[in-house]
């Protein structure tokens, strides 16, 4: 149930400016945005804290951590979703696209064993109003996986599926052009000997050659039939972007080079990068820095990737570290821009007629501290 809300004495961050003002939400929808402070009865004094639109996160792998909090530990499904949801809302995220991996580079991985339970639990919790954020599903399609099309069609009737990305994590390309980085990542993750690592790499390359092209064609065709937005993943060179554009993709997730990001912008794709990359100042895989893309005006959307609270921190990092980016511009990259890229027209900005998803942020030792969160005018944190 939505409720009426009157917030005042806030540093309101709209699409174009920051001002001391008052925001009213009626029936879950923003009904007024005014400069100045009101003394009206029932108004909540935000004491000069920032008031931002609720954050929209198009890509988070955080759900997996709650289903498998430690290697070999499987947590009950609904409590895992509720704990995940609470962590997101505490980070100011009011709309989230939970990334589910369809296929993996290793047989019997926890993410594959948990796939059906994760999807079922998110769908049930959302339907029964057990979540505080609004959850959608982002299907991450591993193109080299031999069973990808069957896994994808298992979601045909699920209305929460609102975004699909296609990726190929075979060594020697895209995210892992650098084979040393590939070995470092997967050898560390799976504790493989040198001989086991070489055999692992050979299997990934063979599987990619056998399945990627046909899987890509099938998934793309089905997404166009269903009207689902499509994202490319880890584009490393202009040719990757040209292929993505020819296939009707509209988002370029995590391009690995400045050249690929520039090509994406040239072809009209929205460039999405991870907030941890911004906060840390670089990519853990040795790829292009998100901050470098921001400085080149090639960054449109930021996602939390694997660390929910990094999304809000990235906003203030951008505003502080990139001279050309204002606070409203930084906020748009985690609210309005991702909402529009996902074809959600009812949220993402503090303006009349849009949904009252709002976040109160206090500056704490130059760190953004979430104090309150409202979704459709109802306080959820």
Residue, then its C-alpha position, 0 to 999 in steps of 0.5 A: x500500500x502506498x502512502x502520502x509523504x511530505x519531505x522538506x529541508x532536503x538537498x533535492x537532486x533532480x535531473x538538472x540541479x540540486x536545491x534546498x526544497x520540498x517533495x510531496x508524494x501522493x498515492x505513491x506518485x510524486x505530486x510536487x517538487x518545490x524550492x524552499x522549506x515548508x512548515x506544513x503539519x506532517x512534513x518530515x524534516x530531512x535536516x539538509x540531507x540529500x534526497x535522491x531518486x531510488x537507485x535502479x540496478x541493472x546488474x547484480x550478482x549479489x543474490x548468489x552470495x546469499x544462496x551460497x554464503x560459503x563454499x559447500x553451504x546452501x542457505x534456505x531459498x526465501x530467507x536468502x532472497x529476503x536477506x539479499x533484498x534487505x541489503x539492496x534497500x539499505x544501499x538505496x536500491x529500490x529497483x533491481x535486476x537480479x542477474x541469473x547465470x544461464x550456463x557456467x564455465x564449470x559443470x556442477x557449480x553452485x550457481x547452476x545448482x541454485x538457478x531454479x531455486x533462485x528464480x522461484x524464490x525471487x518470483x514468489x517473494x515478489x508476488x507475495x510482497x515480501x521484498x522491499x525493493x522491486x525485483x526483476x530478472x536479468x538473464x545472463x546467457x553463457x553462449x558456450x554452454x551446450x544446454x543454454x537454449x533449454x535453460x532460457x526457455x524455462x523462463x518463457x512464462x516468467x514476467x519478471x524477466x526484463x533484461x537479457x545479456x549474452x556473453x562468452x567467457x572463453x579464454x583469449x577474448x573479451x574479458x580475458x584477452x590476457x590469458x595470464x589474467x584468465x589463469x589467475x582468476x579461474x585457477x584461484x577460484x577453482x584451485x586447479x593445478x597447472x595441468x588441470x588449468x590447461x585442460x580447463x582452458x581447452x574445454x572452454x575454447x572448444x565449447x565456445x567454438x561448438x555452441x556460441x554462434x547458434x546459441x547467440x542467434x537463438x537467444x537474440x531471435x527469442x528476445x526480439x519476439x518477446x520485446x526484451x532489451x538485449x545487452x552485449x557483454x565484455x566487448x573488447x573491440x569495435x567489431x564486437x560492438x558492430x555485431x551487437x548493434x547488428x543484432x539489435x542490442x541496446x546496452x554494452x555491459x562492461x566494455x573492456x577497452x576505450x575503443x569498444x566503449x567509443x564504438x558503442x557510443x557511436x552505434x547508439x548503445x548505452x555503456x554500462x560499467x560496474x560501480x566497484x571499478x569506479x570506487x576501486x579506481x580500476x578493473x580487477x581483470x586489468x581492463x579499462x577503468x570506468x573512471x577513464x570512460x567517465x572522463x571521456x564522456x563514455x559512461x551512461x549507466x553504473x551497476x553494483x555488479x557484485x557489491x550493492x553499496x558501491x552503487x551509491x558510493x560510485x555516484x559521489x566518487x564520480x562527482x568528486x573525481x571527474x570534473x565534467x560530471x555534476x551530482x545530477x549527472x552522476x545520479x542519472x547514471x544510477x537512476x534515470x539512465x538505467x530505468x530508461x534503458x530497461x524501458x521503465x518510464x515510471x521511475x528514475x528521477x525526482x519529478x512530478x508524475x513519477x513513482x515516489x522512489x526516494x533515498x535520503x543520504x547523509x554525508x558521513x566522513x565524505x561517505x554517503x550514508x543511507x538514512x531512509x528509503x521510500x518506495x512508491x511513498x512507503x518507507x521501506x528502510 
